[in-house]
Amino acid sequence: MFIAMNRFQVVPEKAEEFERIWAERETHLDGVPGFVRFALLRNGGGHGTPPNPGEYVSHSTWESREAFFAWANSDAFKKGHAQGSLMGILEGPPTVTLYDAVLEQDA
């Protein structure tokens, strides 16, 4: 299992627009070998930590690191990431973090 996460800091007043853009975009992930699931996460705070209303994380799960990088170098990736600018919506560039699973547990 391999997980790719992008952390976005959104201008708080633009959060609704950011969510709308993600909801309406064409993902180009259908049928991509090794793709498992995607989630867009919004920071809601918790355990004594206040929410950060402008913090979002895109979270994609893949069968393997190789599957992720094959997609990242594909036409589907280029199409999915060529759908418009987030300029004026983000406070800066996203931060990419990649993880290899060392333990897994299903329900």
C-alpha positions as CSV (number, residue, x, y, z in Angstrom):
1,M,0.0,0.0,0.0
2,F,1.3,3.5,-0.9
3,I,-0.3,6.8,0.0
4,A,0.3,10.2,-1.6
5,M,-0.8,13.3,0.2
6,N,-0.8,17.0,-0.9
7,R,-1.3,19.6,1.8
8,F,-3.0,22.8,0.6
9,Q,-3.4,26.0,2.6
10,V,-6.4,27.7,1.1
11,V,-7.4,31.4,1.6
12,P,-10.1,30.8,4.2
13,E,-12.7,32.9,2.3
14,K,-12.0,30.8,-0.8
15,A,-12.6,27.4,0.9
16,E,-16.1,26.9,-0.6
17,E,-14.7,27.6,-4.1
18,F,-11.8,25.2,-3.5
19,E,-14.2,22.4,-2.5
20,R,-16.4,23.1,-5.5
21,I,-13.5,23.0,-7.9
22,W,-12.4,19.6,-6.6
23,A,-16.0,18.3,-6.6
24,E,-16.5,19.3,-10.3
25,R,-13.2,18.3,-11.7
26,E,-12.7,15.2,-13.9
27,T,-10.3,12.9,-12.0
28,H,-9.1,10.8,-14.9
29,L,-8.5,8.0,-12.3
30,D,-11.1,5.6,-13.5
31,G,-9.4,2.4,-14.6
32,V,-5.9,3.6,-13.6
33,P,-4.0,0.4,-12.7
34,G,-3.2,0.3,-9.0
35,F,-5.5,3.2,-7.9
36,V,-7.4,2.3,-4.8
37,R,-9.2,5.4,-3.5
38,F,-9.1,9.2,-3.2
39,A,-10.3,11.5,-0.4
40,L,-10.2,15.3,0.0
41,L,-9.8,16.0,3.7
42,R,-10.6,19.3,5.5
43,N,-8.9,20.1,8.9
44,G,-11.5,20.1,11.6
45,G,-9.3,20.3,14.6
46,G,-9.7,18.0,17.6
47,H,-8.2,16.9,20.9
48,G,-7.4,20.4,22.0
49,T,-6.2,21.6,18.6
50,P,-8.4,24.2,17.0
51,P,-9.5,23.7,13.4
52,N,-7.6,25.3,10.6
53,P,-10.4,26.2,8.2
54,G,-8.0,26.7,5.3
55,E,-6.1,23.4,5.6
56,Y,-6.9,20.6,3.2
57,V,-5.2,17.4,2.3
58,S,-5.7,15.3,-0.9
59,H,-5.2,11.7,0.0
60,S,-4.8,9.0,-2.7
61,T,-4.2,5.3,-1.9
62,W,-2.4,3.1,-4.3
63,E,-1.5,-0.6,-4.5
64,S,2.2,0.2,-4.7
65,R,4.7,3.0,-5.2
66,E,5.3,1.8,-8.7
67,A,1.6,2.2,-9.6
68,F,1.5,5.7,-8.2
69,F,4.6,6.8,-10.2
70,A,3.3,5.1,-13.4
71,W,0.2,7.2,-13.0
72,A,2.2,10.4,-12.2
73,N,4.0,9.9,-15.5
74,S,0.9,9.2,-17.5
75,D,-1.4,11.2,-19.8
76,A,-4.2,10.7,-17.3
77,F,-2.1,12.6,-14.7
78,K,-1.5,15.4,-17.2
79,K,-5.2,15.7,-18.0
80,G,-6.2,15.6,-14.4
81,H,-3.8,18.4,-13.5
82,A,-4.4,20.6,-16.4
83,Q,-7.9,21.7,-15.4
84,G,-7.4,25.3,-14.3
85,S,-5.4,27.3,-11.9
86,L,-5.9,27.6,-8.1
87,M,-4.1,31.0,-8.2
88,G,-5.7,33.3,-5.7
89,I,-7.3,30.4,-3.9
90,L,-4.2,28.9,-2.3
91,E,-1.9,30.8,0.0
92,G,1.1,29.0,-1.5
93,P,2.1,25.8,-3.3
94,P,0.9,22.5,-2.0
95,T,3.3,20.3,0.0
96,V,3.6,16.7,-1.3
97,T,4.3,13.8,1.1
98,L,4.6,10.2,0.1
99,Y,4.2,7.2,2.4
100,D,4.8,3.4,2.2
101,A,2.5,1.4,4.5
102,V,4.4,-0.7,7.0
103,L,1.3,-2.0,8.8
104,E,-2.3,-2.3,7.5
105,Q,-5.6,-3.3,9.1
106,D,-9.0,-3.6,7.5
107,A,-12.4,-3.4,9.2
